[in-house]
Amino acid sequence: MEISKVFFELFMRRASAFQRIAAEFGYSPFQLRTLLRMDPERPVMMSEVAELAMCDPGNLTGVVDKLEARRLVERRASSGDRRVKMLSMTAEGRAQREQMIARLIQPAPWMVALPKKGQKTLLTLLRRGLALATDSEPKPSCP
C-alpha cells in the first residue's frame, strides 16, 4: 500500500534523527531507547526494561552496564529474590532523559511547514492509528 511506503519513509527519516540525537548525547540508539522507556520514578525489573526497550533480556546487560558506568542507572538485587535485578534511574539519568526528550519531541521541519488544518488532521489520524496499533512485532536484539 502507498500509505505504508510513505509512512516507512517518514519513519526512516525520523529514525535517522533519533540516531543523531543519541550520538549528540554520546549514547547508542539502544541506550537511548532504554533510558526513554524506563520509568524514571520507580525501580523496574531488568526483564521489564528489556520488554519496554523491545530488546532480548540476555542482550540488555551490556546496555545497562554502560548506562550504569555513566551513573545514569543503578542496578540492585530485588529484596524478594536476589536473582532478580532491579534498575532505578539516578538523578543524573532523569536529568539526561528530560534533555533528550526535549530534543526528540521537537517537530521535524516538514511538520511545521504543514498548514495548521493539515497538522490537526494528521495528529487526529496518527492518534487513531496509535490507538489501533499492537506491539506484535519481534524484538530486535541489542548490540
CYANA upper distance limits for C-alpha pairs under 8 A (distance plus 0.5 A):
  1 MET  CA      5 LYS  CA      7.14
  2 GLU  CA      6 VAL  CA      6.78
  3 ILE  CA      7 PHE  CA      6.49
  4 SER  CA      8 PHE  CA      6.40
  5 LYS  CA      9 GLU  CA      6.77
  6 VAL  CA     10 LEU  CA      6.81
  7 PHE  CA     11 PHE  CA      6.53
  8 PHE  CA     12 MET  CA      6.61
  9 GLU  CA     13 ARG  CA      6.82
 10 LEU  CA     14 ARG  CA      6.69
 11 PHE  CA     15 ALA  CA      6.49
 12 MET  CA     16 SER  CA      6.80
 13 ARG  CA     17 ALA  CA      7.06
 14 ARG  CA     18 PHE  CA      6.72
 15 ALA  CA     19 GLN  CA      6.73
 16 SER  CA     20 ARG  CA      6.71
 17 ALA  CA     21 ILE  CA      6.66
 18 PHE  CA     22 ALA  CA      6.65
 18 PHE  CA     29 PRO  CA      7.73
 18 PHE  CA    104 LEU  CA      7.50
 19 GLN  CA     23 ALA  CA      6.68
 19 GLN  CA     28 SER  CA      8.01
 19 GLN  CA     29 PRO  CA      6.21
 20 ARG  CA     24 GLU  CA      6.71
 21 ILE  CA     25 PHE  CA      7.03
 21 ILE  CA    100 MET  CA      7.96
 21 ILE  CA    103 ARG  CA      7.82
 21 ILE  CA    104 LEU  CA      7.83
 22 ALA  CA     26 GLY  CA      6.70
 22 ALA  CA     27 TYR  CA      5.44
 22 ALA  CA     28 SER  CA      6.41
 22 ALA  CA     29 PRO  CA      6.21
 22 ALA  CA     32 LEU  CA      6.53
 23 ALA  CA     27 TYR  CA      5.94
 23 ALA  CA     28 SER  CA      7.09
 23 ALA  CA     29 PRO  CA      8.42
 25 PHE  CA    100 MET  CA      8.35
 27 TYR  CA     31 GLN  CA      6.28
 27 TYR  CA     32 LEU  CA      6.56
 28 SER  CA     32 LEU  CA      6.80
 29 PRO  CA     33 ARG  CA      6.56
 30 PHE  CA     34 THR  CA      6.50
 30 PHE  CA     53 ALA  CA      8.09
 30 PHE  CA     63 VAL  CA      7.65
 30 PHE  CA    142 CYS  CA      6.93
 30 PHE  CA    143 PRO  CA      8.11
 31 GLN  CA     35 LEU  CA      6.86
 31 GLN  CA     63 VAL  CA      6.33
 31 GLN  CA     64 VAL  CA      8.14
 31 GLN  CA     67 LEU  CA      7.57
 32 LEU  CA     36 LEU  CA      6.64
 33 ARG  CA     37 ARG  CA      6.53
 33 ARG  CA     53 ALA  CA      6.39
 34 THR  CA     38 MET  CA      6.71
 34 THR  CA     49 VAL  CA      7.50
 34 THR  CA     50 ALA  CA      8.30
 34 THR  CA     52 LEU  CA      8.12
 34 THR  CA     53 ALA  CA      5.65
 35 LEU  CA     93 GLY  CA      8.15
 35 LEU  CA     97 ARG  CA      6.94
 36 LEU  CA     97 ARG  CA      6.92
 36 LEU  CA    101 ILE  CA      8.16
 37 ARG  CA     49 VAL  CA      7.80
 37 ARG  CA     52 LEU  CA      6.23
 37 ARG  CA     53 ALA  CA      6.36
 38 MET  CA     44 VAL  CA      8.13
 38 MET  CA     49 VAL  CA      6.76
 38 MET  CA     52 LEU  CA      7.76
 38 MET  CA     53 ALA  CA      8.49
 38 MET  CA     89 MET  CA      8.36
 39 ASP  CA     43 PRO  CA      7.95
 39 ASP  CA     44 VAL  CA      7.94
 39 ASP  CA     89 MET  CA      8.34
 40 PRO  CA     88 SER  CA      7.69
 40 PRO  CA     89 MET  CA      5.94
 40 PRO  CA     94 ARG  CA      6.53
 41 GLU  CA     88 SER  CA      8.35
 41 GLU  CA     89 MET  CA      7.88
 42 ARG  CA     88 SER  CA      6.92
 42 ARG  CA     89 MET  CA      8.32
 43 PRO  CA     86 MET  CA      6.46
 43 PRO  CA     87 LEU  CA      5.75
 43 PRO  CA     88 SER  CA      4.92
 43 PRO  CA     89 MET  CA      7.92
 44 VAL  CA     48 GLU  CA      6.92
 44 VAL  CA     49 VAL  CA      7.17
 44 VAL  CA     86 MET  CA      5.79
 44 VAL  CA     87 LEU  CA      5.78
 44 VAL  CA     88 SER  CA      7.13
 45 MET  CA     49 VAL  CA      6.88
 45 MET  CA     84 VAL  CA      7.44
 45 MET  CA     85 LYS  CA      6.31
 45 MET  CA     86 MET  CA      4.88
 45 MET  CA     87 LEU  CA      6.62
 46 MET  CA     50 ALA  CA      6.66
 46 MET  CA     57 PRO  CA      7.77
 46 MET  CA     60 LEU  CA      8.42
 46 MET  CA     84 VAL  CA      8.17
 46 MET  CA     85 LYS  CA      6.29
 46 MET  CA     86 MET  CA      6.29
 46 MET  CA     87 LEU  CA      6.81
 47 SER  CA     51 GLU  CA      6.83
 47 SER  CA     57 PRO  CA      6.23
 48 GLU  CA     52 LEU  CA      6.66
 49 VAL  CA     53 ALA  CA      6.46
 50 ALA  CA     54 MET  CA      6.46
 50 ALA  CA     55 CYS  CA      5.41
 50 ALA  CA     56 ASP  CA      6.57
 50 ALA  CA     57 PRO  CA      5.60
 50 ALA  CA     60 LEU  CA      6.77
 51 GLU  CA     55 CYS  CA      6.56
 51 GLU  CA     56 ASP  CA      7.91
 51 GLU  CA     57 PRO  CA      8.03
 54 MET  CA    139 LYS  CA      5.52
 54 MET  CA    140 PRO  CA      6.94
 55 CYS  CA     59 ASN  CA      7.57
 55 CYS  CA     60 LEU  CA      7.19
 55 CYS  CA    139 LYS  CA      5.96
 55 CYS  CA    140 PRO  CA      6.05
 55 CYS  CA    141 SER  CA      5.80
 55 CYS  CA    142 CYS  CA      6.25
 56 ASP  CA     60 LEU  CA      7.07
 56 ASP  CA    139 LYS  CA      7.07
 56 ASP  CA    140 PRO  CA      7.46
 56 ASP  CA    141 SER  CA      5.88
 56 ASP  CA    142 CYS  CA      7.33
 57 PRO  CA     61 THR  CA      7.96
 59 ASN  CA     63 VAL  CA      8.07
 59 ASN  CA    141 SER  CA      6.95
 59 ASN  CA    142 CYS  CA      5.90
 59 ASN  CA    143 PRO  CA      7.49
 60 LEU  CA     64 VAL  CA      6.68
 60 LEU  CA    142 CYS  CA      6.83
 61 THR  CA     65 ASP  CA      6.49
 62 GLY  CA     66 LYS  CA      6.94
 62 GLY  CA    143 PRO  CA      8.35
 63 VAL  CA     67 LEU  CA      6.96
 63 VAL  CA    142 CYS  CA      8.04
 63 VAL  CA    143 PRO  CA      8.17
 64 VAL  CA     68 GLU  CA      6.38
 64 VAL  CA     73 VAL  CA      8.10
 65 ASP  CA     69 ALA  CA      6.59
 66 LYS  CA     70 ARG  CA      6.93
 67 LEU  CA     71 ARG  CA      6.91
 67 LEU  CA     72 LEU  CA      5.94
 67 LEU  CA     73 VAL  CA      6.45
 68 GLU  CA     72 LEU  CA      6.18
 68 GLU  CA     73 VAL  CA      5.45
 68 GLU  CA     74 GLU  CA      6.35
 68 GLU  CA     75 ARG  CA      7.95
 71 ARG  CA     90 THR  CA      7.41
 71 ARG  CA     92 GLU  CA      7.56
 71 ARG  CA     93 GLY  CA      7.68
 72 LEU  CA     89 MET  CA      6.49
 72 LEU  CA     90 THR  CA      5.78
 72 LEU  CA     91 ALA  CA      7.99
 72 LEU  CA     92 GLU  CA      6.14
 72 LEU  CA     93 GLY  CA      4.41
 72 LEU  CA     94 ARG  CA      8.10
 73 VAL  CA     87 LEU  CA      6.95
 73 VAL  CA     88 SER  CA      5.98
 73 VAL  CA     89 MET  CA      4.83
 73 VAL  CA     90 THR  CA      5.77
 73 VAL  CA     93 GLY  CA      6.78
 74 GLU  CA     87 LEU  CA      6.08
 74 GLU  CA     88 SER  CA      5.73
 74 GLU  CA     89 MET  CA      6.84
 74 GLU  CA     90 THR  CA      7.24
 75 ARG  CA     85 LYS  CA      6.90
 75 ARG  CA     86 MET  CA      6.09
 75 ARG  CA     87 LEU  CA      5.17
 75 ARG  CA     88 SER  CA      7.12
 76 ARG  CA     85 LYS  CA      6.06
 76 ARG  CA     86 MET  CA      5.73
 76 ARG  CA     87 LEU  CA      7.06
 77 ALA  CA     81 ASP  CA      7.70
 77 ALA  CA     82 ARG  CA      5.31
 77 ALA  CA     83 ARG  CA      7.09
 77 ALA  CA     84 VAL  CA      6.29
 77 ALA  CA     85 LYS  CA      5.08
 77 ALA  CA     86 MET  CA      6.41
 78 SER  CA     82 ARG  CA      5.70
 78 SER  CA     83 ARG  CA      7.80
 78 SER  CA     84 VAL  CA      5.93
 78 SER  CA     85 LYS  CA      6.22
 78 SER  CA     86 MET  CA      6.35
 89 MET  CA     93 GLY  CA      6.00
 89 MET  CA     94 ARG  CA      6.82
 90 THR  CA     94 ARG  CA      6.72
 91 ALA  CA     95 ALA  CA      6.73
 92 GLU  CA     96 GLN  CA      6.63
 93 GLY  CA     97 ARG  CA      6.47
 94 ARG  CA     98 GLU  CA      6.73
 95 ALA  CA     99 GLN  CA      6.89
 96 GLN  CA    100 MET  CA      6.69
 97 ARG  CA    101 ILE  CA      6.61
 98 GLU  CA    102 ALA  CA      6.69
 99 GLN  CA    103 ARG  CA      7.01
100 MET  CA    104 LEU  CA      6.59
101 ILE  CA    105 ILE  CA      6.56
102 ALA  CA    106 GLN  CA      7.20
107 PRO  CA    111 MET  CA      6.57
107 PRO  CA    112 VAL  CA      7.21
108 ALA  CA    112 VAL  CA      7.35
109 PRO  CA    113 ALA  CA      6.73
110 TRP  CA    114 LEU  CA      7.02
111 MET  CA    119 GLN  CA      7.48
112 VAL  CA    119 GLN  CA      8.43
114 LEU  CA    118 GLY  CA      6.35
114 LEU  CA    119 GLN  CA      6.45
115 PRO  CA    119 GLN  CA      6.75
116 LYS  CA    120 LYS  CA      6.75
117 LYS  CA    121 THR  CA      6.71
118 GLY  CA    122 LEU  CA      6.50
119 GLN  CA    123 LEU  CA      6.55
120 LYS  CA    124 THR  CA      6.73
121 THR  CA    125 LEU  CA      6.76
122 LEU  CA    126 LEU  CA      6.52
123 LEU  CA    127 ARG  CA      6.60
124 THR  CA    128 ARG  CA      6.80
125 LEU  CA    129 GLY  CA      6.66
126 LEU  CA    130 LEU  CA      6.52
127 ARG  CA    131 ALA  CA      6.66
128 ARG  CA    132 LEU  CA      6.91
129 GLY  CA    133 ALA  CA      6.56
